[in-house]
Structure formats: structure tokens, C-alpha cells
């Protein structure tokens, strides 16, 4: 990548960065970047409250920084420079003709994103969580169906078009295979297009390519409107993906917004450990 840049790296960008997008505008956001540099090559990812930018790869040439990725839905190009103070400046982020922004970053040992299980909460516990959506056989499935009673259930808001959702479903596949016999069920509410048959083709390919054996339902159109309607008891900035953890008594115990996938390194490993521990706790409860 970036073969035209021949200068040897003059700086090292390895570390933990507070990454500000759209600096100085109403759309400014604080993200977290983790970069790893060996020689000229740079890898890593950028974490946001809605997920991560997956596997970034690139280089440093002189004081110029550049990484990119093709994540299945977007081609991302992220460039910048390192100034004399070691800050990343003059950043340009391009995801499409319309998705462009400036950015800057500073190294930090303290900055972290808000806790992903605190962003979305249950606004009305009295609203019974239920739904009626078709599975891939055209059968209407409800959370109140007998097969989900007295089970620990994870409900995901997902889509075949969503790279972070792909990472989450891969992660959940192994958990389901290991814990189904203990009383775990997983239901993925897929938000695709209005047309069921068209959506079904995408969902089935998504499911089968991953090899996931749990339940996939067509829940509506991609976007926030149908997702909000499917989760009326929740409030806060839901993302694709989001996961709702429900105990054996039908009580929502946690809502996790976004997903930091394997491209985020230690963040992914820590989430995997904490999530398995939490699921084990729910499964052990009577």
C-alpha cells in the first residue's frame, strides 16, 4: 500500500490516541485510536461508540501518516502528518464522495470511550419486550414462543451490510455453539430492505457464510426508524450492531452498543472475556 511514498519513517505512531473527527464543528466526535508501527508499516484501528473501523493498514513515510481499509461496505482512507510535538495533524478522512472529514489526534494514557453498556438504558421496564418477525422459512417468530422460555436470550440489532455486525455475529457464533446446551438462545433482528424475499437472500448468505446456527429474522429496513420500533423500551444512541442480554425471567440485564472487533486488539480480547463471564453468570442463575 502507498507504494509511491519511499521515505523511511521519521516518526513512530505506536500508541493510544485521542482521535477527534470534524474538529471545531458541531459534528465533532471523540474517538479512540490504537496504532502499532514496525519499521515503516502501521496497523491498528479506530474505536467509536458505534463500533470500530476494523483492520487499518498503511505506513509512515517521513512525517506523513497513511492507513486504509476495504471493510466490505466502505473504502476508508485516513491520512495525516506528525508535527514536532508528536501530534497527528492535518488529518483527512475519506469514506466516500460524501463521507469526508478532517481530524487530529494526540497521544494519551487516560482517554477512553464511554462504557458501551451504559449508553443505552431501559426507559420503561413495564414495556414487555416482544416482537413478531419472519424467519428465513417465512415463519413468524416471537420472543414469547415456547422455545425461548426460561432461556438466556441475546437479541442483536444487525444487518448483512454492516461490517461491525459481521464481526459480532462471528463472535456470537462460537458462544452459541458452546452454550446452547446450557440454555442460551440468540436471535438476530436483521434490518435490510422492505422486501422480504430480497432481504432473505442477503440474510441467508450473511448467516451461512459465517456458519451461525441461531435464529435470524427479517425485522425491517436498515436505519434507525424500524430499529427503534423493534426496541420500544430502550432509550439512548443505539448503533448497528447492538446486543440486548435477557435473563431467564425475561428481564433485560444489559444493553451493549456497538462492537469492537478483533481489529481492536486488546479491547476485543477484554470484551470477549467480560461477555463470556456475564453470560456464564446469567446461565447459572435460576
N, C-alpha and C positions, 0 to 999 in steps of 0.2 A: 504494500500500500504506500501511496505517496512517494513513488519512486523518483519523482523529479526533485525531491529535496535531498541533497547529497551531503550537507554539512553534518559533521558529528555533533552529538548532543552537547550543548554548552551548559545545560542545567539538568537537574533531576526533579521530576514532579511527583515522585512517590509520596504517598501520604493521604491524609484525611483533610478534605477541603470543604469549606462553606461556600456553596455554589449559588450565586444569585442570578436568576434569569430576569430579563426585561428590566434591568437596573434603572431606577429612577422613574418608573411608570406605575400606573395603578395596577398593572398586571404582574408586578414584581413578585417573585416567589423565591423562597429559600429552600434549596435542595442540598443533598449531601453527596459529595463525590469521593470515590476511592480509586486512586491510581497507583499502578505498580510499574516501575521502569527498570529494565535490564538493558544496559547499553543504550542504544537509541530507541528501542521498542517500548511502547506504553500499552498496557491493558488496564481494564477496570470497568467501572460502571458508575452511573449517577442514580441515586435513590431519590424518589419523590414520595409525597404522601399517597399518591395513587399507584405506585409501583416503581419499576426501575427501567433504565434504558438498555438493559441486557448487556451483551458482550461487546464492549467497545475495544477497538484495537487500532493502533497507529504508531506514532513516533514523535520524538523531539529532534528537531534539526536546528542547530544553533540555539536560539532562544524561542523558536517557533514550536508551538504545540498543536498537534492534529490527531484526532481519532475519528473513527466512523464505524458504522454497523449497518447491516441489512437484516432487520429483525422479522421479516415476513410480512409486515404491514407498512413499514417505513424504511426509507434510506436516510440515515442520520449522519450529518457531517458537523463536527464540532472542532473549531479551530480557535487559537488564541496565541498570546505571547507571554513570556515570563519577564517581568521587569527586574530592576536591580534589587528590589526589596523581596523578591521571591514570590510576588503575587502574579496571578494569572489575569491578564488584562486584554482589552481589545477583542474580547471573545465574540465569535459569531456562531450561531446555532441555526442549522437549516434542516428541516424535516420534509418540506415540500415547498411549492411555489408560494403558498400562503403561510406556512408554519415556519416563520423565521423570527429570531430574536437575538438581542445582544446579551452578553453575560460577562461576569467577572467572578473571581474566586480567591479566597485567602485560606492558607493553611490554618487548621485549628485542632486542638486536642479536646475541646469541650462541646462543640456544636453537635447536636443530634436532632433528628426529626421528631415531631410529636409522636407519642406512642400510638401505633396503628390500631390498637384495641381500645382506644379512648376517643377516637374521632367521631364514631357513630354510636349512638346510645338508643335504648328503648324509651320512646316518648310516652307510650301508653301501654303498660303491662296488661291492661284489660282487653286489648285487641287480640283475639285468638289468631295466631299465625296459621293460615291455611291457604291453599291455592287449588286450582283445578286447571292443569295444563296437559296437553297431549304428549305422550312419549313417542319413541321412534316407530312404534307399531300402531299409532293412532289411538291408543287407549288413554282415557283421561285418568290422570294420577293426582291424588290429593295427599297432603301430609297426614290427614286423618285416617288414611287407609290402614287396614289391619296390620299390614307388614311393617309399618313404621311405629306401631305402638310399643311402648316400653323399650324403645331403642334410643341410643345416642345418635342424633342426626346432624350432619353438616350440610347446610344449604349454601350453594355458591351462586353468585351472580356472575355470569361468564358469557363468553362468545367465541366462536371459532375464528373471528377476525382479530382477536386480542392477544398479542404476544405474551404479556404477563399472565393471561389466563392459561395459555398453553403450559407455562412453567408450573402454575399452581395445580392444574389437573394432573400433570406428570407426578408431582409431589404427592397428591392425594391418592393416586392410583396405588402406590406401594402401601400407604397406610391402610387403605381399604382392604387390600389383599391380605394383610397381616391381621386386621382387627375385625373383619366382618363376622367371623365365628364368635366373637366376644359380644356382639350386639351393636356394631356400628353400621350405619347406613349413610350414604352420601347421595344427595340429589343436586344436580347441576341445572339451574334455570338458565337456559340459553336465550339470549336476546339477539336476534338475527334480522329477519325481514318479516313483513306482514304475511307473506305467502308461506304456508306450512310446508308444502312439498319442496319448494326451493330451499327453505331453511333446513329441512330434514337432510338433504344431500350434504350440506355443509357440516351439520352437526354430526352425522354418522361418520363422515370422513375424519373429522376432528377427533371423535371418540375412538374410532378404530385405529387410526394412525398412532395414537398414544397407547392403545390397548387397555383403556379403562373399562371396568366391568360394572360400574354402578349406574344409577339412573340419570338419564339425560332427557330434559323436557324442553319443548319449544314454548318460551314464555312471552314472546312478543318481539317488538322492534328494538334494534340497537339504539341506545340513548337513555337519557335519564327518566323520561316520562313513564314508559312501561315498567322500568325497574322500580321506580318509586311506588307505582301502583301495586307491584308484587310484594313490596315490603312496607305496608302502611304503618306499621308500629314503630318504625325506625326514624331517627332524625340525625342529621349531620351529613357531611360530604362523602357519600358513598362513592366508590370507584369500581371500575372493572379491572380486576376481579375484587369481590368482597366475599367473606365467608361468615356465616352465622352458625354458631355452635349451640345446639339444643340438647338438654339433658333428657333422661328417661321419662321425666314428668312433663315434658313439653315446654320447659322454661328456657328462654334464651339466656345463656350464660356468658356469651362473649360474641362480639362482632369485630372481625378483623378486616380493616380496609386496605386494599392494595395487596401486593405480594412482591417481596424482594427475593428474586430467583437466584439460581446458582451463580449468575454473573456477578453477584454482590459479595461473594466470598464468605467471610466470617458472619456477616449479617444473615445470610441464608442458613448457614450451619446452626447459628444460635436459634433462629426461628424454628428450624426443624426439631431441635431438642426440646424447646419450650412447648411446641404444639403437641408433640407426641406425649409429653408428660401430662399436659392438660387433658388430652383425650383419654389417657390411661386413668386419670382421676375420675372423669365422667363415667367411664365404663365400670369402674369399681364401685360406684355409688349404687344404692338400691332404690 
